[in-house]
Amino acid sequence: MEAAKFSPLWRNEVTVRSLELTFSFEPAAYLHRIAPRPLMVIAAEGNTLMPIEAARAAFAQSGEPKRFVSLPCGHFAPYVECFEQSSAAARDWFVTHLLEMRRP
């Protein structure tokens, strides 16, 4: 898939400051704060930016309720090629857990 086809003005660039902020971001440090709220991780098996092993390790540290969905695609593919699978999983998760939150 060619990026220029979808966004001809997009430039594949990043500022040094953005890169510094990205490297200093450590979301795993906050996993213990999520439970008992529901957590769903949708991960791509072919992801080279965030290897699925790292996603699985972080997921293992989180509390329940939780669900891990593994898709046979790359980093951005859950939004494109694997969209039907990722959106269906997210929809089902939200329906279940948002309905639970409404109950007194």
N, C-alpha and C positions, 0 to 999 in steps of 0.2 A: 504494500500500500504506500503510495507516494504522498507525503505531507502536503506538497505544493498543490495537489489536486483539490484538497479540502480547505486549505488556507494559504493562498498564494503569497500573502504578505508576511507570514510567519518566518522568523529567523531563528535558526538553531543556535542560540547564544545564551549565555548566562553571565551575570555580573560576579565579580570576585566576592562581594559581600553576600550575595545570595548563596554562593557555594559555601562560604564560611558558616552561614546560618544553617544550611542543610546538614553539614557535618557535625554541628553542635547539637542538633535535635536528637533526643534519645527517648522515643515514645515508650520503650519497654520499661523505663523508670516509673511510669504511671500506671502500669497494668494492674497493680494491686488495688488501685483506687476505683476501678470500674465495677467489680462485683459488689453487690449482688445484681447490678444492672446487666441486662443481656449484652453479650458480645458475639458478633459474627465476624469472622475473617474470611474474605474471599481472596485466595492466592492463586497465582499463575505458575504452573510447573516449569514453564520455559522462561521465567523472569530472570534476566541477567542483572537488573538494577537492584532488586530485592530478592535474593535467592529464597526459594521456598523453604529451605532448611531453617533459615533465620526466622521466617514467619511461623513455622511450626514450633520452634524453640520458644519464641515469645508467647505464642498461644498456650503452650504447656504451662506457663507461669500464671496464666489468668484464672480467675475463679469462675464458677458456674453462675448462671446458665451461659453456655457458650457452644458455638458450632464452628467448625473449620470446613470450608469448601475449597477443594482443589480443582482447578480447571486446566485442561491440556492446551495451554496457549502462552503467550508472552505478556510482558509488562502491561501494556495498554489494551490488550485484546479483550479483557472482560468488558470493556466499553464498546468494542467493535465486533470482532469475530466470535467471541464467546458471550456476546451480550444476552442472548436468550437464556443461557444457563445461569449467568450471574444475576440477571434481573429476576428470574423466577425464584432463585434461592433467596434473594433479598426480600422479594415480595412475601414469600411464605414466612420468613423470619419475622418481618414487621407485622404481618397479620396476626401471627401467634402472640408476639410479645406486646404489641400495642393494645390488643384486646385484653390481655392480662392486666395491663396498667390501668385500664378503665374500670375494672371490677373493684368494688369497695372492699 
